[in-house]
């Protein structure tokens, strides 16, 4: 709480609290989702670029704040080109492992070296293709800072036995948030390194408690199976621990996600605007657990419903604290960065969100 107050010290008075709202509905999105899925399969993945544009336009267009929706400006062809690059990179890595096992390490080293380029490219593409009220976002972070934050600083993690990791994550968050623009207005990030260490410290404690609960539950489960179900298939002992482990780790992961999300928004300003994020770990546990059960129980047909639930919750937990009007922002220069970085980042599930 001290860091939150520090980040907001000297903040201008709030004239209005503007809540985010997600207006999408599961039935509407299901129609988009099922068509996207069918056409992507029929075209061997080629339509997936068009599917992404349709999905992003739906989610952006149904996210509202201050009486206006967001817009997604991306086009399918650059995204398709980016996906081709992502597939080529993955194929090169897999083929190197199969044909020349000794070369796989070289390919991996090359991949690590181009990772900062992927990150910066993804951040530029995602920002420039999102807009609100006709004003686009922008990411102006330099490639040098990208290499510093996503390659060089990682070299501190292993020698410090992981103790430098929260510091690295703080630097990355400051780089991502602080180098974004809305039109010509710059975001600033005031979160402290100490706040990151506290969050990761409590996350480690939560992880230890979850793992202890997992071990206790596993021992009890094996005991009950041996006593009451002696004829149970031997594969039970082999496969039962995996879903149980996921369940055990979910609270720790949701704690870390919720705290980092709140810190990222609450310590960020856009000019005189501030943000208030109130995501709760217990809510995320409930959402992810019930979403997973619904998706498995419906054989995947409730994926759209699960995504709509999550988007609605995230929007409901975010507000803008505005001392003035949101319309006083001006558009910036109109560069159009390529989509390769964004697609490669998405292909390998890199978290680059603001």
N, C-alpha and C positions, 0 to 999 in steps of 0.2 A: 504493500500500500504506500510505503514511503516513496518508492520510485514513481508510482503513478502521480502522487502529489507533486513530486519534483518535476516530472515531465510537464505538468500543467501549471507550474508556478508562474505567476505573472500573466496568466491567460486572460484574454479580454472577456468582459461579461457576456453571458449567453442571452441572446434575444429570442432564440427559437431552438427547440429540440426536434430535429427532423428524423423520423424513423424510416429505415429501409423497409420495403415491403416486396414480397415475392407473390405474384398473382397467377402463376402457372397452375394448371390443374392436371391431375394424373391422367384423366381420360384424353385430354388434348395431346399431352406429350406421348401417350401410348401410341397414338396414330402416327406421329412423327417417328418414334423409335422403331416401330415394327416395319415401316416402309424403309427406313434407313438400313435396318438389319437385313431385310430381304434383298434389297438392291445391292448392298455391299457383298453379300454372299454370291448373288447371281453374276456380278461383274468381277469376281475374284479380288475384291478389295478396292477396285478403282473408284467406285462410287463413295468410298469412305470419306474422301475429301469433301464431297458435296454434303455427305451426311453430317460431318463436323460443322460445316457452315450452317446447316439447318438447325442443328442442336444449339450451337452457340447463339444464333439469332433468337431462338426461342427463349433461352435462359436469360440472355441480356435484356431482351425486349420485355420480359415479365418481371424484371427487377426494377423497382421504382424508388425514387426518393425526391422529395420536394415537388411532387406533382409531375415528374417526367421520368421516362424509362431510360435505361442505358441502351446503347446500340453496338452491334458487332459489325465491323467494316471489312472483315476478311473475305477473300474470294477463293473459290475452290482450286483453281489451277496452281497458284503458288503453294497451296497446302499440299496438293498432290505431288508437286516436285519435291517438296520437303520430305514427304513420306518415302519417296523413292530413295532419297539420300539416306534416310534412317534404315531402310531395308538393306541397302548396299553395305552400310557399315556393320549391321548385325550379321549379314551373310559372310562378310570378310572375316569377322571374328570366329564364326562357327566353322568355316572352311579351313581357316588356319589351324584350328584345334584338331580337325579330322585328318587333314592332309600333311601338315607340318606342325606337329605338336610343339616343337621348340620355338616356332614362330608365334605361337599364341601370346606368349609374354610380350613380344615386340609389338603385336597389334594392340594389346591391352595398354602398353606404355604410350603408344600413339593416341589411343582413346583418351587416356588421362590428360595428355597434353592438349588435345583439342576440346576437352570438357569446358574450359572457360569460354571458348569461342561459342560453343553450343549454348551455354547459359546466357551470355550477353545477347546472342542472336534471338533466343527465345524471349527474353525480357523486352527487347526492342519491338519484336513482332507483336507480342500480346498487347503491349501498351498501345502501340500505334493503331491497332485495330479495335480498340474499345473507345467509346465516346459517350458523353452525356450531354444532352441539350445542345447538340451540334458541335461540342468542343471535344477534341480527341485527347487522349492521354499520350504520354511520351516517356521514353526511358533514355536518359542521356549519359549513363555510366560508361566510362572509358574501358577499352579492352585491357589496358594495363591494370586498372583496378580489378577487373574481372579475373585476371591471372593471379593477382595478389590474394584475392579472397577465395578463389576456388581451386587453387593449386599450391601456391607457396605457403600460405598459412596452414594448410593441412599437414605440412611437413612437421609442424609442432606437436601434432596429436600423439603420434607413436612414442617419441622420446619422453613426453610428459605422462605417459601411461593413461592417456585419455583426458587428463586434467585440463588441457588447453581447448578441448572441444567446445565448451560453452562460450569461450572467448571467440573462437572461430565463427560460431553461429551468430554471435552478436555482431561481429564485423560484417558478415554476409547480410544480415537483416538491415543494418545501417546503410549498407551499399544499395540494397534493393529499394528500400523505402525512400532513402534520401536522394536517390537519383531519378525518381519518377517526377513527372510534371503533369499538371492538368492545364492544357493550353500553355500559357507562359508562366504559370504559377508553380513554384516548386514545393514538393513535399519535404518535410524535415522529420527526422527521427531522433527522439530524446531518450530512448531507453538506455539503461546503464548496463555495464558488464556484470555488476553485482546481481542485478535482477535475473539475468540469464543463469548465473551460477546457482541462485536460490531455486529457480524452477527445475533445473537439471538435478540439483541435489535432492529435492523432494521427489522427483521422478524416479531416481535411483532407489530411494527408500520404498516408494510404492512398488517398484519392480521387485525388490527383495521380498516384500510382503506377499505379492502375487505369486511369486515362485514358491514361497513357503506353503501357501495355500494349495498350489498345484501339486506339490509333492505329497502333502497330507491327503488330498483328495484322491490322488493316484494310488497311494498305499491302501486307503479304505476301499477303493473300487476293486483293486486286485484281490483284497481279502474277501470281500463279499462275493466276487465271482468264483473264487476257489471254494468257498464254503457252500454257497447256494446254487452255483451253476458249474459244477465240476465238469460237465460235458460241453461247456461252452467252447466254440471253435478256438484253437490256439491263436489264430490271427487277431482275436480280440485284444490280446495283450500287446500285440505289435502296433495296431492302428488306433486303439482307443486313446492313447495319450496325446495324439496330435490335436484333435479338436478340443480336448480338455485344456491343452496348453494355450490355444488361441483364446479360449474363454478366460483363462487365468490372466493372460497378459493384456486383455482389453482395457481393464480399468486404468492400468499404468499408462497405456498409450493414450487413452482419452484424457487423462489428467495432463499429460505433457502437451497434447494438441490444444486443449482448451486454454491452458495458461499461456502458451506461446502466441496463440491467436489473439488473446486479449491484450497481451503486452505489445504485440505488433501494432494493433490499431490504437490503443490508448496512449501510446507514446509517440504517435504520429500526428503531425499537423499539416494542413494545406492552407498556407497563408494564415489567416486568423481562425480558420475552421479547425475544430478538434473532433475526435471520434470517441465513441463509447461502445466498447464490445463487452458483452456479459455472457459469453458462452460458458456453460457449466459442464464439468466432466460427467456428472451423473446423468445429465440429459443425453450426452453423446453415447454413453454406455447403452442407455435404453434405445436410442435411435439405431445404432449400429447393430445391436443384438437382435432387435425385432425386424430390422430390415433384412438381416442375413437369414433369419428364420423364414420370413415371407418369401424371399427370393428362392431359397432351397425348396420350400414347400410348394411353390408355384412353378417349379422347373424353369425359373428365370423370367416368367411372364410379368412378375411384379417389380422388375428392375425400374421401370419408369416411375412407379408409385414411390419406391424407395428414394430415388433421386429428387423427386418433387418434395418429399418430406424433409430431406436434408437441406435443400435450397431454401425452403420456407423457414426452417428453424434458424439457419444462419442469418437470413435477412432480418428476422424478428429480433435477433440479439444484437443488432448493430444500429447505431444512431449517429447523426451528425449534430454537433453542438455549434450552432451558427450565430455569431455576433452580428451578421449582416446578411446581405443577399448572396445567393449562390449564382446569380446571373452575371456577376461582375468579373467573370473570367474571360480571357481572350484566347483565341486559337493561336497555336504556334505554327512553325513551319511544317510543310506537308511532305515529309520524307516517307517513303514506302519501303521499309526493310523487308528482306526476304524471309520466307517461312521455314527455311531448312532448320535453323536453330530451334525453333519452337517445336517442330515435328520430332526432331531427334530427342529433345528434352522430354516430350510427352511419351515417346516410344520407350524410353528408359525410366519413366516415372520420376523425374526430378521435380521437387517441390520448389516452384519459383513464384508462388502466389504472393500478392500484396495483401 
